[in-house]
Amino acid sequence: MGISELTALELGKEIKEKRISVREAVQASLERIHKYEDTVHAYVTLTEEAALAQADEIQKQIDDGTLTGPLAGVPMAIKDNICTEGIETTCSSKILRGFVPPYSAEAALNLKKAGAILLGKTNMDEFAMGSTTETSWFGPTKNPWNTEHVPGGSSGGSCAAVAAGETFFALGSDTGGSIRQPSSFCGVTGIKPTYGTVSRYGLIAYGSSLDQIGPIAKDTADCAAILETIASYDKKDSTSVKREAYNFTAALTGEVKGMKIGILSDYLGEGLDEDVKKAVLEAADALKECGAEVEFFDLGMVEYAIPAYYVIASAEASSNLSRFDGVKYGYRTPEYEDLHEMYKKSRSEGFGPEVKRRIMLGSFVLSSGYYDAYYLKALRTKALIKQAFDKAFEKYDVILGPAAPSTAPLLGDSLSDPMKMYLGDIYTVSVNLAGLPGISVPCGLDSKGLPIGLQMIADCFQEKKLFGVASAYEKARGAWKLPVMTDKEGR
């Protein structure tokens, strides 16, 4: 087995037991990046020199016993909307070109303290607005399983980098499914934690009441260890929650006997690809054989989730993105006559079409005369969706369903039809509206050989139940192999 095939925890163990050096691990990742990046385009910024320099420093700290954690010396990547001190952070947008943050996000700092080594910043949909990583100003990322297909979004760069073996794990952000959906499309594991579990300090905001940073890795055990590292109470984030315990790895028992699991009938109806439906039901049967009680139920409210989500997310985006005006940082139009024209031209030239679409929608629903009709109604709908989940969790420990209605579409298919792209989030947005944790785990391949993701949802602060069920399913499913990569010459 090559170094790049190891999970993050396996690599951390090999480093600790001195069978692999930190420099060897970093070089193995960089070799994969140099070989496949022209094909995949998962990164927008590489920090090669800094990573190699850091490798030697981390090795010393591991050798002298200063660093003893499971991720010490393990290479990682971070989505380009998470601030990293001294490293350009653009949200894959022209308007933030050249922005170098003077500070790092709390989640990034926690990983640095744990001894993880940053390889670079990953590509994403511009300002996390999109489901395919095609709205990036730097150009699209491609799916390592089949480069004619999208990797999903908006954390498509992070998921593709893990799937291609270009990093051992990555951070993404999830506003309406932006970790779980691309994890499903790329055949990796990704979790969106309970809102408030991971500090949003340093995450460039899209929808402040919905955004949450989370890990993307090769399996559930890696995700649990990474979440354990990045989750913390942070007084710099007013939405941060102080939890009693963060020992998520303790839940990796692989036991589900006696647990009650509900399958969302609402998610298995019209619009769901047959291959996806079959894989999800087979996964449910596997959990049943492991001793879990499994039954179907209706949640209700599903048809209202997409409109409520896009009204709320766009409203928050129009407010959050007003700060990008060409004054303090980022792109400024070279030709203008007065301040008003500078604002207008900088924003018109700096933002892409999808971002402009959502800013305009958000400004409209917040405007006088429409605020009550749209925005307040969406907030009431959000509350009703949370109530529906609360009722479901009185009966079930975990809820199962697909992460996306289909496998990864072809490049270009979704961009031509924005509504189709929005509807692709139908199974993920409710989790963000209700502030719940959700995980996507690979559960099979479709007839085209593209991966399918099984989504598991738990009640607020019940990530341990998710990790328990996910680890049990992985055990029943057996080993999952990532795609065999070829470079642009087909080697």
N, C-alpha and C positions, 0 to 999 in steps of 0.2 A: 504493500500500500504506500503510495506517494504521500509526501507531507500535505499537499493540497487536498487530499481526500479525507484527512482527519477532521473530526469535529473540533470546535474551539476548546472544549474540556479535555479531549484526548490530547490535543497539542500541548495544552497547559501542563498536563501530567508528564508528557514526554520531556518538556523543557525542565520541569522541576526535578525529574529523575536523571537529567543530564544526558539523555539520549539524542536530543536535538538542541542546538543552541538557538538563542533568540535571533541572532543574525541569519542563521540558516532558514528560520521560519519566515522572516521578512523577505529574504531573497527569493524564497520559493513563491511567495505571493507576487512579488515584483516581476518575476519571470513570467508568471501566468498573465499578468497585466500587459507586459510588453508583447506577448504572443497573441493574445486574443482581444485586446482593447480596440483595435481597428475594426474588428467584427462586431463587438458587443456595444461599445461606447457607454460603459457604465459610469465612468468618472468624468468630472469636469475639471478637477484640480488634483494633481498628484504631489505628494510631499515626500518624494523618494529620499532625498538627502537627509532630511530631518528624521525620517523613519529609521534609516540605517544608523545615524548618530545616536538616536534614542535607544536602538537595540543594544548597543554596547553598554550604555548607562544602565538600562534595565537588567541586563545580564549580571552586572556587578551587584545590583541590589538583590537579585534572586540568590546569587552565590553567597552573599554575606547575611542572608536571612531577613533583610529588611522587607522584601516583598514575598509573601507566602500565599497570596490568593490564587484561585483557579484560573484567572485570566491574565496573570502576569506573563508578559512576553508575547501575548497573542495579537497578531495583526488584525486591525479592524478598519472600517470605513464609516463615514458619517454623512448623512443627507445634507445637501447644500443649503438648507434653510435653518440649520442648527449652528449657531455662532461658534467659531473657533478662533481664539486669539492669534493674531498675526497671520492668519490664512484667509485668503479671499473667500467671501461668503456671498453668493449672488442670488439665491433662490431660482437659479437658472433663468434670470431675467436680465435684459439689457439695461434696465433702469438701475440695477444694483451693481453694474459692472465696476470693478475697481474698489468695491467696499471691503475693507479689511477691519474686522471688529477689534476693538481694544480689550475685549474680554471673551471668555468662553462660556458656553451654556453650562448649567449645573450638571446635566447628564454627562456632557463631554469631560468635565472636570473629574467627576466620580470615576470614569473609566481611566483617565490619566493617572489618578491616584492609585488605582488598582494595578497599574503597570501595563495596560493594553496600549498598543502602538498604532498610531493613526497613519494609514497609507494615503488617504486623500478624501476629497468630498465627492459625493455621488450625484449623478444627474437626476432630474426630477421634472415633473410638470411645473411650468412657471408659477411661482408662488403657491405651489401645491394644488393648482386648479386644473384638474384633468384626471383621467383614469387610464392613460396609456403611455405617459412620459413622452408624448409627441409635441406638447406645447412648449417644450424647453427651447430657449433661445439658442442653445448650443446644438440643437438637432436631436433626433430621437435616439433612445436606447433600444436595443433589439433583444428579443427573447433568446437566451442561450439554447433552449430546446429546439427552436426553429427560428432563424434570424429573419424570416419573412413575417413573423408575428410580433406583436407588441409584448412588452414585459408586464403590462399593467401600470397603474399609477395611483397616487403621484410618486410613491417611493420605488419606482421601477428601477432606478439606477442601483439602489441598495440591494434589492432582491436579485437583480441580474448579476451583480458582483458576487454575491454569495453562491448563486447557482452555477456560475462560470468558474468557481474556485479562485476568483481574484481577491477574495478576502475570506476570513474565517467567520466573521459576523459583521453586522452593520446596524446602525441606528436609522430608523425611519420616523415619520410622523404620520398620525392617523386622524383625519378630520371627519371623514365619512366612509372609511374603509381603505385608506391609502397605505396601510401596512398589510391588511388581510387579503385584499383583492390581488395585488401584485405577488404576494407570497403564494397564493393559489395558482396564478398564471405561470410562475417560475418554479413551482415544485419545491419550495422551501417552507420553513415554519416561521410565522410571525405573530406576535401578540400585541394587541392594543390594551394596555392596562386600564384599570378603573381611573376615571378622571380625577386628577389631583395626586395620583400615586407618584408620578415622575414630575419633577419641577419643569415648568414651561419657561423658566428664566433662560433667556438666550435662544429660545425658539422664535423665529420671526413669524408673527401671528398672521393667520388666515381667518379662522373663526375661533375667537378666544374661548367661547363656552364649549367648544367641541374638540379642539386640538389636544393631542396627547402624544408624547414621544414613546417609542417602544422598540424592542429588539427584533432583529431578523437573523435567523441562523439556520443550521442544517437540521436541527432536531429540537425537541421539547426541552431536554436537559440543558442544552446551551442557552435557550431562551430564559429558563428559570434562573440560571446563574447570572446571566447578563442583567435581568430585571432586578435581581437581588443587589447587584452592584450599583445600578443607576437610580433606583428608587430611594428617595429620602425626603424628609420634610425640609422645606426651604423657605425661610422667612422673606426672601426676595420675591417670592411668587405668592400673591394673595390667595390663589386657588389651591395651593399645596396643602395636602392633608397629612397630619401626623398619625401614622399607623402604629399599632401595638407591636407588630412583628413584620419582618421582611424576609423570613427564611423560606423562600419559595421552593428551594431545592428539596426541602424535607417532604414535600408533597409528591415526589416522583416515585411513588410506591408501586405503580402499575396495577393497583387493586381498585375494582369498581363494584365489588359484590355488595348488593343491597342498595346501591345508588339508584335514584330515579332520574331517568333521562327522557326528556320530551322532544319529539321531532315535530318541527313546525309544518303542519299541513299547508299553511298559507304559502310557504316557500317552495312547495312541490307541484304547483299547478301550472297554468299556462305560462309560456315563455321560458321554461326551464329545459335545457338541452337534455335529451334522453340519456346520454352517456354520463352526464353529471348526476342526474337523478339516480341512476343505477348504482354508481359508485358510493353515493351518500347512503343509500339504503343498505348496501352491502357492509358499509362501515358500522351502521346501526346494528346490523345482525351480529357483527363481530363483537361488539360491546355487550350484546345480549348473551352471547356464548360465554363471555367473561364473568357473567353473573349480575349484570345491571338489569334493572327493570326499564323496559323501553316501551313508550306508547306515543301515539300521534295526538296532537291537539291543535286547536286554532287559537292564534294570538289575537287576531283582529287588528285593525288600524294600519295594516301593512300598506294598503293603497294610499294612505295619507303621508307615509314616511318621506317619500321623495320630494313632494311639493313643500312640506314643512321644512325639510332639511335645506333645500336650495334657497328658500326665502330667508331663513335664519343665517345660513352661512354667507350668502351674498350680502345681506345687510351688515353683518360684522366685517366682512371683507371691505366693503366700501368705506367703512369707518377706519379700519386698520391701515388700509393702503393710502389714505389721504396724506400720510407723512412722507410719501415718496414723491417729492415735488421738484427735485433738481437743485435744492438750496444747500442742504448740509452734506449730502453724500450721494454717490452714484452718478448716473448719467444726467447731463444738462445739455439741452439743445444748443448748438453753436451759434445760431442766428435768431435774435429776438429783439424787439424794440422796447418793450416794457415788461414789468414784473408779471402782469397777467398773461401776456403772450408767452413768457418763459415757462410759467406753470403749465399752460395748455399744451405747448409744443413738446416740452420735456416728457410729459405724461403720455401724450399721443404717440410720440416716437419711441418711448421707453417701454411701454406695456404692450404685450401681445394681444391678439384678438380675443382669446378666451378670458383673459383677465379683464379686459375692457367690458366684455359682455356681462361678467358677474358684478363689476363695479356699477355698471348702469342699472342692472336689475336691483342691486342692493340700494342704490340711491333712490330708485323709483318706489320700492316698498317702504322706505323710511320717510318719504316725502309727505307733506301736508295733504290730507284727504285720502291717503292710501295706507297710512300707518296702522289704523284700526282694522281696515279691511284685510290686510295681508300679514303684516308683521305680528301684531298682537294675536291674530287668529292662529298663526304658525306656532307661537309660544304656547297657546292653549293646547294645540294638538300635540306638541312636545310633551306637555304634562300628562296628557291622556295616554300617550305611548308608554311613558314611564309607569303609569298606573297599571297598564296591561301587563308589563313585564313583572311588576311587583306581585300581581295576582298569580302569574305563572310560576314564580319562584317560591310561592307558598307550597307548591306541590312538587316542583322538580329541582334537582340539584344543578343540572346542566341542560341547556337546550342545544339541539343539533340542527344543522341545516347546511346548505351549500354556501360557499363564500361568494360565488358569482354565478349568474344564470348560464354561463357558457365557459368554455376554455378561451385562451387568448385569441382575439380576433387578428386578422391580417393588418399590417401597417397601412394606415390611410383610411381604413373602413370607418372608424369611429369619428375621425375629425370632420368628415364630410356631413355627419349627422349628429350635432350636439345633443339632441334629445335622446338618441340611442345611447350615447355615452353616459348621460345622466341616469338613464334607466338601468344601466349596468351596475349601479350602486344600490340596487333595490334591497339586497339582503344584508348590507353592511351599515347603512346610515342610521338605522334604528338604535344600534348599539351606542353610537356617539350621542344621539339625541337623549338617551337615557343615562349616559355616563357609565355604561357597563364595561366589563372586560370581555374581550373576545379574542379567540386564537384561530388561526388557519393552519391545518396540518395536511400534508399531501395524502390523498386516499386513492390514487389510481391515475390511469391515463385514458384519454378518449381514443376514438378510432383513428385520429390523426397522430397519435403519439404525444399529445400535449397533456401536461399535468392538470389534475383536478384537486381542488382544495376543500376539505371538510371544515366547516366553521362550527366552533363550540362557543357558547355564550353562558356566562354565569352572573350571579347577582353581584352588586357592588362589593368590592373588597374580598371577593371569593376566588381570587386567582388560583389559590391552592387546589380548589376543586377542578378548575380547568386543567392545571398541570397534571393532576391525578388521572383524570379521564384521558387526556391526550397521551400520557405515557403508557396507559393501559392499551389504548388503541394502537400505538406504535409497536408495542410488544406483540399484539395479535396480528398486525399487518406484516411484520417482518422488516428486514433492512430495506431502506429506500436509497436508490442510487441516483445521483445527479447526472445530467446529460454528459455524453462524451463530446468534448469540444473539438472543433477544427478551426484553424486560423484562416485568414483570407485566401491563402493559397490552397486551402483544403487539406492541410496536414494536421 
